[in-house]
Amino acid sequence: MVHQHIYDSLIATPVSVEDAIAGDIVWGAFRGWISGFLMLIVSLALGVFPFSWFHAGILLVFMAFIGILFASFAMIVTSFAPNFDFFSYYTELCITPMIFFSSVFFPLDKFPGWLKTCSLFLPLTHAVNISRSLFSGQASSMHVGISFIVLAMACLVAFFSGLALMKRRLVK
């Protein structure tokens, strides 16, 4: 964005600023979707594909949805980043703790109660809950519905916030 002036070039075309930013968010989501799809292929190759093809389809759609959420978060951070080194703060202070305390590697039932409560405010916790439920074929839980509503609200807020903040940064 800074060195190659890609956004400056896009803004000079008939493409609107919002379209350019939304396209970048969708591109980030697609890259995440590719990673998730490759993990599904690996699970199939290793024989740990215990759920139905219907759940696999839902999981593929869900991966795109989560990709949009986290690409929108990245766009919000990009709108504030003065330089490339700023992203190390985001990685170390936001992404790494979220990975550790969202039940990605460690089950939440082993954590103290206050940490379980705090983890419910992390979007990755809800994404892991839904993904595990779909992968295991137990997607009828009430927790899946609540997690989906939380993620849908977070996705809407993050997407439109990312659009507005990046537009503010690009159009001065």
Secondary structure, 3 states (H helix, E strand, C coil): CCCCCHHHHHHCCCCCHHHHHHHHHHHHHHHHHHHHHHHHHHHHHHCCCCCCHHHHHHHHHHHHHHHHHHHHHHHHHHHHCCCCCHHHHHHHHHHHHHHHCCCCCCCHHHCCHHHHHHHCCCHHHHHHHHHHHHHHCCCCCHHHHHHHHHHHHHHHHHHHHHHHHHHHHHCC
